[in-house]
Amino acid sequence: MASPSVIVIGAGIIGCTVAHQLARSGARVQVIETRQPGQGATRASAGILAPYIEGHESAALRSLGRRSLDLYDGFIARLRADSGRALVYQRNGTFEMAFDAAAADRLRALSTALSVEGVDAHWLAPNDFADYEPHVSPSALGALVIPTHGFVGVMSVTLAAAAAAEARGARFTTETGAIRIFPLAAGQVGVEAGGAALAADRVVLAAGSWSSQITIAGAATVPVTPIRGQLIQLQAEPGAVRRVTWGPTGYLVPWPDGSVLVGSTVEDVGFDERHTDEGVQSLRATAAMLVPGLSGAPMTSVRTGLRPRGPDDLPMLGRSAVVPGLIYATAHYRNGVMFTPLTAQLVDDLVFDRGDDPALRDLDPARHGQL
């Protein structure tokens, strides 16, 4: 299909970057979104790129995350070139701390296992902390450093992708939500949204936690659960934290201006996007545990978002077995930012019928029923 028409449902980081990639490839793209771009789970993401931490217990998560991480340099370069915008993107590593013997044993074993896989990872004793993170807690028994990890400014990427997609002809319709997806004649797909009936050659469902609220003709409800994540931003001196720092209850992400993102809660509370005093206090305690000097740092913002969790914590990414032309790109849960470049590439291949990537076997939506 040389120049397919595509409707992308959702304008978070997944929806916007998919729209940009498809528009670059020559598709005629329309994005529909109930809010403004990036105002769902995206706004509360710290942007961590750390597949060897997030994927500790899952071979599939580690494998997919590693592949997506390898795509990130080129992905960011294309976004910078197409949008003309500055993007925060650093690959200066993660520093994961152990505070008890069991955690220390686990991280030592992980260091060895990753080294066998060819991943640069090494265990540090506390007397080596000063060369890496001089302000972290002296109570830690050691730390695992993975230099290839890093982070990205999620809102800046999302808005740059939206701007770059529009520059290539994509249209964004906001304050309009999709209600129903249904098959049409000649293989097209229909979308009912805001009282209007739309049609396209392909529809990409990238609505995150709200995917379950959209009716798909003949299909089961998309099994996505919204999981609230709260995140706070503290203001510190530049250099107080040098790299993404991880502990048993959360993480710190340092920005060049000295601000530090502290995350994140994991709360199954439905579609409630309010922050709570308890959540904020727990995040402050996490910051002080990892870097004691942050205990009195001013808090400049609180963010919340609903992460879309599927039954097995892996994304649902692939063609619908029920509605021809519908492509799922949802349920990324805590790895939406990590999987963004790979998701955009896989969706682009599906839209343009370039063949099935082996990764899609693990991500097939049909593993969760009639989808």
C-alpha positions, 0 to 999 in steps of 0.5 A, a space after each residue: 500500500 503506497 500511501 495508506 490513510 491511517 487513524 491513530 487513536 491516542 496522542 501520548 508518546 506512543 501515538 505521537 511517535 507512531 504518527 510521526 513515523 507513519 507520516 515520514 513513510 508517506 501515510 496520510 495520518 489523522 490523530 484523534 485524542 480526548 485531550 491535548 498531546 501528552 496529557 495522559 500517562 505520558 505526563 507522569 513518566 520519568 523517561 527512564 531507559 533501563 531494560 536491564 532493571 525494568 526487565 529483571 524477571 522477564 526475558 521478553 521484556 529484556 530482549 525487547 527493551 534491549 532492541 528498542 534501546 539500540 534504536 534510540 540514538 537514531 530515533 532521537 536524531 530523526 526527531 531533532 532533525 524533523 522537529 527542529 526542537 531541543 530534546 533532553 536525552 542522556 545515556 549516562 547510566 543507572 546506579 541501582 543500590 542494595 540496602 540489604 544482603 539479599 538485594 546485594 546478592 541479587 545485583 551481584 548475580 545480575 552483574 555477572 549474568 549481564 556480563 556473560 550476555 555482553 552487557 557492560 555492567 559492574 558491581 561497586 562496593 561502597 568505597 567506590 561510590 564517590 567516583 560515581 554518586 558521591 551524595 548517595 546514602 552511606 547505608 547502601 551495601 553496594 550498587 550495580 552500574 549499567 552505563 548504557 542506560 539513561 533517560 529522555 525528556 518524555 514531554 519534549 519527545 511527545 510534543 516534538 513528535 506531534 510537531 514533526 508529524 504535523 509538518 509532514 501532513 498529519 492532522 491532530 483532532 483533540 478533545 474528541 475521543 473514539 467510542 467505537 471501531 468497526 469494519 467497513 467494506 473493501 477492508 477499510 476501518 470505521 471509527 465513531 468519534 465525537 458524533 462523527 464517523 471516520 474511515 481509513 485503510 488502517 486504524 492504530 489503537 494507541 489509547 493506553 489505559 482508555 483502550 478498554 473504554 472503546 468498543 471494537 465490533 465483534 471483539 472482547 474488551 481490551 484487557 487493560 487496567 489503569 495503574 496510577 503512578 505519582 511522581 514528584 519533582 524536587 529542585 536541587 543543585 546540579 550534580 547532586 544526582 549524576 545519573 538515574 539512581 534506583 533503590 528498593 522503593 523507587 528512583 531518581 532521575 536528574 535533569 541538567 538544571 538540577 531538578 530531580 524527578 522522584 518516582 513512582 507509586 503503583 496504585 490500582 485505583 481505576 481512572 482516578 488521576 488525583 495525587 495524594 498526600 500519602 503518595 507524595 510523602 512516600 516519594 519524599 521518603 524514597 528521595 531521602 533514602 537514596 540521597 539524604 541531601 534531598 530530604 529538604 529539597 523544595 518540591 516544584 510539582 506533582 504529576 500523576 498518570 494512568 499506566 496501561 497494564 495488560 495481563 502479562 505486563 507485555 504490550 499488545 502490539 499487532 493486527 486484530 484477528 477480528 477487525 481487518 485493518 485494526 492494529 493494536 499498540 497499547 498496554 505498554 504499562 511501565 515500559 511505554 517510553 522504553 519501547 517507543 522506537 521499537 513500537 513505532 517501527 513495528 507499527 510502520 511495518 504492519 501498516 505498510 505490510 512489510 512482513 511480520 517481525 519475530 517480536 510480534 509473536 510475543 506481543 500478539 493481542 490474540 494471546 489475550 482472547 478475541 481481539 
